[in-house]
Amino acid sequence: MPRKRKKYRIISKKKLLELKPFLDDLVEKIEQPDYINDDPVQFMHAFDDKTDRELAGFFAATMAWGRRDIVNAKVEDLLNRMNNRPSDFILNYSESDAPNFEGFKHRTFKPVDLHWLTKTLQSILLKFGDFEKFWAFCDDQAKCQKRDLISVFHEQFFTFHPEIPRRVRKHVSNPEKNSSAKRLYMYLRWVIRKGSPVDPGTMDFISPAELKIPLDVHVARQARKLGLLSRKQNDWKSVLELTKRMKILDPEDPAKYDYALFGIGVLGSDIPEELVVNKRVE
């Protein structure tokens, strides 16, 4: 019986640079305004107020699990339950508003999760006055402690209500448990990248150069086919490996290549046969 391959073949730096025009062309084709209509990022574009945009976006990214059309329908349902005024609803939230979440379900999200996420966001806004300032605080802590931003965000997010049920914690990723943190790094792509026809770019506490690739099964599969990712697992180590390679192509904006790899996997673009390095990718 042949041994199972532990790692996939990867291309050299020279070959990687030769691949750049292909990936850049995909980014240009896919990162267009009409992308917004089918993607959860649409809920950031639905509001004018900065806080509304960032809170709606946080819920949209956190719930971005599964088919995009279903995710979009569920986020729309949630925002309707918030009267389409997320910042006002969250700031004024009390136990008497909990029935607004009754009957809501998406994947493993239940009303109890929305209740505690809302209470936590309320506590963050009351203490920091702005969601971005909380992210900036977490980033300062992360740099001082030489830890990843998302790990510190997870830790700090759950300091506000020690009584929060353990089940709620799984909805906020933690790379220190080897999670890829795909949904939160997608959120950061939305709020940090500037000048994009898709990403609103509402925050400034870090630069786009500090973003990681939002790694999901579609992005990982195409990255392996192209010889950009050697690891078989879709975990934090794979995020770091793929991001390191994308920084070779664009050190100032590596996360833009999420569009290229996601587009190949989901939106029907094809990889030319001569560029396929690993034909049999699980």
Rosetta blueprint (number, residue, H / E / L):
1 M L
2 P L
3 R L
4 K L
5 R L
6 K L
7 K E
8 Y L
9 R L
10 I L
11 I L
12 S L
13 K H
14 K H
15 K H
16 L H
17 L H
18 E H
19 L H
20 K H
21 P H
22 F H
23 L H
24 D H
25 D H
26 L H
27 V H
28 E H
29 K H
30 I H
31 E L
32 Q L
33 P H
34 D H
35 Y H
36 I H
37 N H
38 D H
39 D L
40 P L
41 V L
42 Q H
43 F H
44 M H
45 H H
46 A L
47 F L
48 D L
49 D L
50 K H
51 T H
52 D H
53 R H
54 E H
55 L H
56 A H
57 G H
58 F H
59 F H
60 A H
61 A H
62 T H
63 M L
64 A L
65 W L
66 G L
67 R L
68 R H
69 D H
70 I H
71 V H
72 N H
73 A H
74 K H
75 V H
76 E H
77 D H
78 L H
79 L H
80 N H
81 R H
82 M L
83 N L
84 N L
85 R L
86 P H
87 S H
88 D H
89 F H
90 I H
91 L H
92 N L
93 Y L
94 S L
95 E H
96 S H
97 D H
98 A H
99 P H
100 N H
101 F H
102 E L
103 G L
104 F L
105 K L
106 H E
107 R L
108 T L
109 F E
110 K L
111 P H
112 V H
113 D H
114 L H
115 H H
116 W H
117 L H
118 T H
119 K H
120 T H
121 L H
122 Q H
123 S H
124 I H
125 L H
126 L H
127 K H
128 F H
129 G L
130 D L
131 F H
132 E H
133 K H
134 F H
135 W H
136 A H
137 F H
138 C H
139 D H
140 D H
141 Q H
142 A H
143 K H
144 C H
145 Q H
146 K L
147 R L
148 D L
149 L H
150 I H
151 S H
152 V H
153 F H
154 H H
155 E H
156 Q H
157 F H
158 F L
159 T L
160 F L
161 H L
162 P L
163 E L
164 I L
165 P L
166 R H
167 R H
168 V H
169 R H
170 K L
171 H L
172 V L
173 S L
174 N L
175 P H
176 E H
177 K H
178 N L
179 S L
180 S L
181 A L
182 K H
183 R H
184 L H
185 Y H
186 M H
187 Y H
188 L H
189 R H
190 W H
191 V H
192 I H
193 R L
194 K L
195 G L
196 S L
197 P L
198 V L
199 D L
200 P L
201 G L
202 T L
203 M L
204 D L
205 F L
206 I L
207 S L
208 P H
209 A H
210 E H
211 L L
212 K L
213 I L
214 P L
215 L L
216 D L
217 V H
218 H H
219 V H
220 A H
221 R H
222 Q H
223 A H
224 R H
225 K H
226 L L
227 G L
228 L L
229 L L
230 S L
231 R E
232 K L
233 Q L
234 N L
235 D L
236 W H
237 K H
238 S H
239 V H
240 L H
241 E H
242 L H
243 T H
244 K H
245 R H
246 M H
247 K H
248 I H
249 L H
250 D L
251 P L
252 E L
253 D L
254 P H
255 A H
256 K H
257 Y H
258 D H
259 Y H
260 A H
261 L H
262 F H
263 G H
264 I H
265 G H
266 V H
267 L L
268 G L
269 S L
270 D L
271 I L
272 P L
273 E H
274 E H
275 L H
276 V L
277 V L
278 N L
279 K L
280 R L
281 V L
282 E L
